[in-house]
């Protein structure tokens, strides 16, 4: 069931940060980065983006999951033949790998057979969620399996499991199940013991985030039909608001937290903002604004200051006022509904599936491109990971590390 190989000596990755990823590098240990919002610090913006060169490339298998980076270690989650595989890579070399037989992707999602869920690495543990809803925790240093859960065997959403585990306060939180029936479950990160469970809506493809609103910590997640808030401590439903989809759209983008305001999209109806108000012991989601003209389908916008930047459902980069929903600009170049945007400070970095890294300024008045660099031959559905003076790119079947001279 498992195949684990090791180097004879396991070196603590944090000791190698200055040598491998740069002295000011920051970990990218989970979906959308260290704070789960697409924002990264510690990336050294180059004087000349054109000096970016590929240092190594390693074949790891099929998949769209964004790698996690902790210290000098890169954790890549993919599919090879009939197995799902988690690998730990350093300087292009595989430190360890572990695999298990996994349910095959069938139906309309079969052209993307590999995992979509990004690994989460916390407290020297790495947690992965496979396309069939199998949740597994490993020792991040050795690859030893620590625990495994499968609450809904062979039951998946239409396009299979895609959300990435949320790990906070020693809890690992996922939403699993299938159409019309699922459960948000919080497990102990150390033991895999179930700490709480909320049974209700089926899962969508959106990853959960945490938010503290009116002093109450909550899990915020887009389900198959609703946007909901659950108590982080016991899983109690605190509030919900409808988020039904139209046509072939699906709830894939991650909710964006802006204080007590939550912005969500993906339903094929545009973009929405709700304010979560508390009246006594009860919470309620009250609508703030909506924009039916521009929304996202398969990517989550970046909140930069008071503005949102992302790929529209028609494939155009856009900027939107996060306070009103007003579109500030919509670039005329059609790219793709899929893609990702990362905030690295003075610039934003976008990566559509065609493998062209687009660098642009966070300017609410106009689209202002800084550079465009080819970093893959296509099929780049994972986020680019930027740390130190390095950029890590996962394409269809490989992980590559690029750096600036």
C-alpha positions as MATLAB code, in Angstrom:
seq = 'XXXXXXXXXXXXXXXXXXXXXXXXXXXXXXXXXXXXXXXXXXXXXXXXXXXXXXXXXXXXXXXXXXXXXXXXXXXXXXXXXXXXXXXXXXXXXXXXXXXXXXXXXXXXXXXXXXXXXXXXXXXXXXXXXXXXXXXXXXXXXXXXXXXXXXXXXXXXXXXXXXXXXXXXXXXXXXXXXXXXXXXXXXXXXXXXXXXXXXXXXXXXXXXXXXXXXXXXXXXXXXXXXXXXXXXXXXXXXXXXXXXXXXXXXXXXXXXXXXXXXXXXXXXXXXXXXXXXXXXXXXXXXXXXXXXXXXXXXXXXXXXXXXXXXXXXXXXXXXXXXXXXXXXXXXXXXXXXXXXXXXXXXXXXXXXXXXXXXXXXXXXXXXXXXXXXXXXXXXXXXXXXXXXXXXXXXXXXXXXXXXXXX';
ca = [
       0.000    0.000    0.000;
       2.921    2.313    0.619;
       6.272    2.860   -1.000;
       8.557    5.101    1.029;
      12.196    5.852    0.295;
      14.525    8.059    2.287;
      17.898    9.704    2.183;
      20.056    8.290    4.992;
      20.112   11.648    6.718;
      17.123   13.948    7.131;
      18.251   17.562    7.374;
      16.057   20.211    8.890;
      14.881   22.357    5.973;
      14.993   25.567    7.972;
      18.792   25.349    8.155;
      19.028   25.494    4.384;
      16.725   28.446    3.730;
      19.549   30.975    3.182;
      21.301   28.607    0.764;
      18.387   27.254   -1.207;
      15.545   29.755   -1.233;
      17.190   32.997   -0.191;
      17.790   34.667    3.153;
      14.375   36.343    3.277;
      12.314   33.458    1.918;
       8.862   32.751    3.329;
       7.151   29.379    3.483;
       4.160   28.676    1.230;
       2.801   25.869    3.353;
      -0.813   25.618    2.172;
      -3.437   26.649   -0.370;
      -2.975   30.312   -1.373;
       0.067   30.758    0.816;
       0.916   31.271    4.493;
      -2.217   33.289    5.310;
      -4.480   31.543    2.779;
      -5.048   34.829    0.927;
      -2.604   34.713   -2.001;
      -0.261   37.216   -0.336;
       3.425   36.419    0.159;
       6.223   38.454    1.700;
       9.920   37.744    1.432;
       9.994   37.601   -2.366;
      12.770   39.737   -3.785;
      11.320   41.578   -6.764;
      14.004   41.582   -9.489;
      15.227   44.592  -11.425;
      14.899   42.581  -14.636;
      12.220   39.905  -14.807;
      13.745   38.684  -18.061;
      16.730   37.316  -16.087;
      14.500   34.502  -14.764;
      16.067   31.147  -15.674;
      15.118   27.539  -15.003;
      17.492   25.792  -12.584;
      15.954   22.345  -12.476;
      12.864   20.404  -13.454;
      11.639   17.106  -11.978;
       8.884   14.841  -13.288;
       6.460   14.071  -10.452;
       3.208   12.941  -12.097;
      -0.127   14.370  -13.186;
      -2.087   16.911  -11.187;
      -3.176   20.517  -10.707;
      -2.363   20.804   -6.989;
      -0.111   23.696   -5.997;
       3.041   22.452   -4.237;
       3.685   23.441   -0.624;
       7.090   24.875    0.290;
       8.568   24.752    3.788;
      12.219   25.629    4.245;
      14.168   23.916    1.472;
      11.465   21.287    0.983;
       8.859   21.199   -1.790;
       5.851   18.897   -1.304;
       4.178   17.831   -4.559;
       0.925   15.834   -4.693;
       0.208   14.021   -7.986;
      -1.080   10.888   -9.678;
       1.026    8.189  -11.342;
      -0.782    5.319  -13.028;
      -3.221    3.965  -10.385;
      -1.715    5.714   -7.377;
      -1.806    9.114   -5.714;
       1.689   10.111   -4.641;
       3.054   12.705   -2.225;
       6.717   13.600   -2.714;
       9.197   15.672   -0.778;
      11.738   17.365   -3.068;
      14.876   19.365   -2.331;
      17.102   20.931   -4.992;
      15.362   18.872   -7.665;
      15.981   15.555   -5.888;
      13.288   13.391   -4.321;
      13.900   13.053   -0.569;
      11.005   10.702    0.069;
       7.759    9.593   -1.556;
       4.660    7.743   -0.404;
       1.767    6.421   -2.464;
      -1.567    4.619   -2.203;
      -4.033    3.186   -4.768;
      -6.568    5.896   -5.559;
      -9.973    6.138   -7.178;
      -9.730    7.149  -10.847;
     -11.283   10.367  -12.112;
     -14.124    9.640  -14.527;
     -16.706   11.665  -16.420;
     -16.242   15.277  -17.548;
     -13.211   15.788  -15.259;
     -11.275   12.782  -16.602;
      -8.899   14.969  -18.641;
      -7.487   16.138  -15.286;
      -6.837   12.801  -13.547;
      -4.496   14.102  -10.860;
      -5.210   15.776   -7.507;
      -6.443   19.343   -7.341;
      -6.103   19.656   -3.556;
      -2.932   21.379   -2.368;
      -0.940   19.813    0.487;
      -1.033   21.547    3.875;
       2.187   21.379    5.907;
       1.977   22.312    9.601;
       3.878   21.157   12.708;
       6.107   18.804   10.687;
       3.065   17.053    9.243;
       1.801   17.098    5.661;
      -1.892   16.458    4.957;
      -3.336   15.645    1.517;
      -6.901   15.159    0.255;
      -7.177   12.887   -2.780;
      -9.640   13.153   -5.655;
     -11.795   10.441   -4.028;
     -11.996   12.227   -0.673;
      -9.282   10.187    1.084;
      -7.545   12.338    3.723;
      -4.035   11.268    4.763;
      -1.498   12.709    7.193;
       2.244   12.003    6.918;
       5.362   12.877    8.842;
       6.760   15.746    6.762;
      10.372   14.732    7.467;
      10.191   11.026    6.646;
       6.982   10.363    4.686;
       5.702    7.923    7.296;
       1.896    7.648    7.236;
       0.437    8.816   10.553;
      -3.307    8.493    9.955;
      -5.896    8.184    7.172;
      -9.630    8.926    6.909;
     -12.291    8.091    4.315;
     -15.735    9.145    5.533;
     -17.614    8.741    2.229;
     -16.043    5.835    0.285;
     -16.441    6.238   -3.491;
     -18.766    9.246   -2.999;
     -17.526   12.445   -4.649;
     -18.820   15.672   -6.204;
     -19.402   15.638   -9.976;
     -15.885   16.858  -10.765;
     -14.275   14.999   -7.847;
     -12.694   16.435   -4.723;
     -10.804   19.714   -5.109;
     -10.774   21.651   -1.816;
      -7.539   21.968    0.170;
      -7.441   21.110    3.904;
      -7.491   23.960    6.417;
      -5.145   23.419    9.375;
      -5.346   25.769   12.360;
      -5.345   25.386   16.154;
      -4.233   21.766   15.777;
      -7.379   20.954   13.751;
      -7.504   19.686   10.169;
     -10.794   20.733    8.563;
     -12.248   19.379    5.308;
     -15.636   19.171    3.556;
     -16.265   15.741    2.032;
     -19.186   13.815    0.545;
     -21.169   14.059   -2.680;
     -24.196   15.692   -4.260;
     -26.748   16.970   -1.729;
     -25.043   15.254    1.211;
     -21.754   15.975    2.891;
     -19.999   16.801    6.132;
     -17.545   19.426    7.287;
     -15.274   17.557    9.690;
     -12.565   18.763   12.068;
      -9.922   16.169   12.927;
      -7.130   16.308   15.458;
      -3.960   16.985   13.477;
      -1.967   14.776   15.830;
      -4.204   11.693   15.964;
      -6.893   11.946   13.273;
      -9.590   11.794   15.960;
     -12.849   13.520   14.996;
     -13.293   16.643   17.124;
     -16.543   17.882   15.561;
     -18.726   17.298   12.525;
     -21.401   19.325   10.730;
     -23.678   17.269    8.457;
     -25.472   19.174    5.731;
     -24.795   20.425    2.203;
     -22.706   18.495   -0.254;
     -19.212   19.855   -0.878;
     -18.293   22.112   -3.767;
     -14.721   22.761   -4.971;
     -13.980   25.788   -2.793;
     -11.483   25.611    0.078;
     -12.428   26.686    3.608;
     -10.894   29.708    5.330;
     -11.063   31.022    8.880;
     -12.326   34.390   10.053;
     -12.848   35.992   13.445;
     -16.048   38.066   13.378;
     -17.402   39.857   16.444;
     -14.875   37.941   18.522;
     -16.018   34.512   17.307;
     -13.632   32.386   15.224;
     -15.413   30.738   12.299;
     -14.863   28.385    9.383;
     -16.192   30.035    6.222;
     -16.851   27.774    3.258;
     -18.787   27.691   -0.007;
     -20.817   24.509   -0.150;
     -22.724   23.094   -3.095;
     -25.585   25.540   -2.475;
     -24.667   28.036    0.266;
     -22.009   30.198    1.826;
     -21.856   29.191    5.483;
     -20.089   30.059    8.719;
     -19.409   27.355   11.314;
     -18.079   27.803   14.834;
     -14.387   26.905   14.785;
     -14.642   25.393   18.265;
     -17.572   23.005   17.823;
     -18.812   23.133   14.204;
     -22.161   24.735   15.045;
     -23.837   26.485   12.096;
     -23.710   30.219   12.837;
     -25.128   31.655    9.601;
     -25.680   30.906    5.942;
     -26.685   32.666    2.741;
     -27.699   31.135   -0.615;
     -24.995   30.576   -3.230;
     -26.757   28.495   -5.858;
     -25.162   28.168   -9.282;
     -26.546   28.557  -12.792;
     -25.653   26.655  -15.943;
     -22.347   24.797  -15.762;
     -20.867   27.056  -13.080;
     -19.716   25.698   -9.729;
     -18.610   27.017   -6.364;
     -14.843   26.795   -6.859;
     -13.340   30.153   -5.739;
     -12.300   30.526   -2.103;
     -14.277   33.087   -0.046;
     -12.405   36.374    0.452;
     -12.357   37.710    3.999;
     -12.248   41.480    4.530;
     -12.971   42.069    8.205;
     -16.636   41.181    8.742;
     -17.280   41.371    4.979;
     -17.077   38.227    2.855;
     -16.807   38.387   -0.933;
     -17.733   35.327   -2.961;
     -18.198   34.312   -6.583;
     -18.364   31.260   -8.840;
     -22.109   30.849   -9.256;
     -22.207   32.196  -12.823;
     -24.087   35.264  -11.572;
     -21.186   37.652  -10.930;
     -19.601   38.795   -7.662;
     -21.253   39.263   -4.258;
     -20.381   40.795   -0.889;
     -22.131   40.157    2.410;
     -21.538   41.616    5.848;
     -21.764   39.255    8.804;
     -23.570   41.038   11.633;
     -24.141   39.802   15.161;
     -27.357   40.466   17.090;
     -27.088   39.023   20.567;
     -25.945   35.436   20.149;
     -27.061   35.191   16.532;
     -25.215   35.969   13.302;
     -26.755   37.021    9.999;
     -25.348   37.579    6.508;
     -26.628   40.858    5.051;
     -26.052   41.746    1.410;
     -23.755   44.697    0.689;
     -23.381   44.711   -3.091;
     -23.428   42.532   -6.177;
     -22.064   42.859   -9.685;
     -23.751   40.710  -12.319;
     -21.350   41.762  -15.080;
     -18.033   40.416  -13.768;
     -17.406   37.339  -11.663;
     -14.905   34.501  -11.456;
     -15.391   30.844  -12.187;
     -12.256   28.846  -11.363;
      -9.920   31.332   -9.685;
      -9.928   33.380   -6.504;
      -9.201   37.114   -6.803;
      -6.549   38.880   -4.754;
      -7.683   41.581   -2.317;
      -5.045   44.312   -2.563;
      -5.886   47.328   -0.437;
      -9.455   48.121   -1.365;
      -9.389   46.416   -4.772;
      -9.875   42.924   -6.174;
      -7.691   41.581   -9.002;
      -8.392   38.317  -10.794;
      -9.425   36.455  -13.949;
     -13.055   36.981  -14.961;
     -15.344   34.119  -15.957;
     -14.674   35.149  -19.563;
     -10.903   34.970  -19.095;
      -9.959   38.645  -18.791;
      -7.860   40.176  -16.032;
      -9.879   42.739  -14.075;
      -9.831   45.172  -11.170;
     -12.912   45.736   -8.993;
     -13.616   48.082   -6.082;
     -14.089   45.790   -3.063;
     -16.306   48.348   -1.288;
     -18.867   48.803   -4.052;
     -18.369   46.048   -6.642;
     -17.662   48.629   -9.347;
     -15.396   47.373  -12.143;
     -12.405   49.705  -12.380;
     -10.953   48.087  -15.510;
     -11.313   44.949  -17.606;
      -8.327   44.099  -19.796;
      -9.201   43.391  -23.423;
      -6.890   40.378  -23.810;
      -8.790   37.137  -23.337;
      -6.686   34.606  -21.435;
      -8.561   31.876  -19.527;
     -11.192   31.323  -16.836;
      -8.592   29.269  -15.008;
      -5.535   30.956  -13.605;
      -4.125   32.421  -10.422;
      -2.966   35.774   -9.110;
      -0.386   36.198   -6.338;
       0.402   39.402   -4.430;
       4.154   39.837   -3.883;
       4.135   43.498   -2.832;
       4.740   46.181   -5.427;
       3.514   43.915   -8.226;
       0.980   41.150   -8.801;
       1.893   37.934  -10.612;
      -0.693   36.074  -12.701;
      -0.343   32.637  -14.270;
      -2.966   31.394  -16.763;
      -2.875   27.799  -18.049;
      -0.787   28.748  -21.115;
       2.357   28.928  -18.952;
       3.009   32.647  -19.477;
       3.788   34.422  -16.215;
       2.267   37.920  -16.294;
       3.629   40.597  -13.977;
       1.509   43.742  -13.550;
       1.148   46.664  -11.167;
      -1.700   46.921   -8.645;
      -3.195   49.973  -10.330;
      -6.930   50.581  -10.021;
      -6.930   53.004  -12.949;
      -5.585   50.756  -15.702;
      -3.956   47.431  -16.505;
      -0.220   48.114  -16.405;
       1.889   45.130  -17.465;
       5.492   44.947  -16.288;
       6.662   41.691  -17.876;
       5.507   38.457  -19.503;
       7.704   35.350  -19.280;
       7.154   31.840  -20.589;
       7.718   29.414  -17.708;
       6.007   26.260  -19.027;
       4.660   24.756  -22.220;
       1.106   24.913  -20.939;
      -1.173   23.166  -18.448;
      -0.204   25.419  -15.533;
      -3.312   25.163  -13.372;
      -1.409   25.369  -10.073;
      -0.409   28.653   -8.427;
       3.147   29.868   -8.939;
       5.006   29.793   -5.617;
       7.297   32.807   -5.150;
       9.835   32.826   -2.340;
      13.246   34.459   -1.938;
      14.532   34.907   -5.480;
      12.844   31.710   -6.693;
       9.621   30.822   -8.477;
       8.325   27.247   -8.344;
       6.107   26.158  -11.228;
       3.973   23.007  -11.366;
       2.890   22.141  -14.912;
       0.929   19.081  -16.051;
       3.451   16.499  -14.809;
       6.562   18.301  -13.509;
       7.828   20.722  -10.878;
      10.438   23.284  -11.951;
      12.402   25.854  -10.013;
      13.256   29.172  -11.664;
      15.505   31.851  -10.183;
      16.885   35.280  -10.909;
      20.582   35.757  -11.538;
];
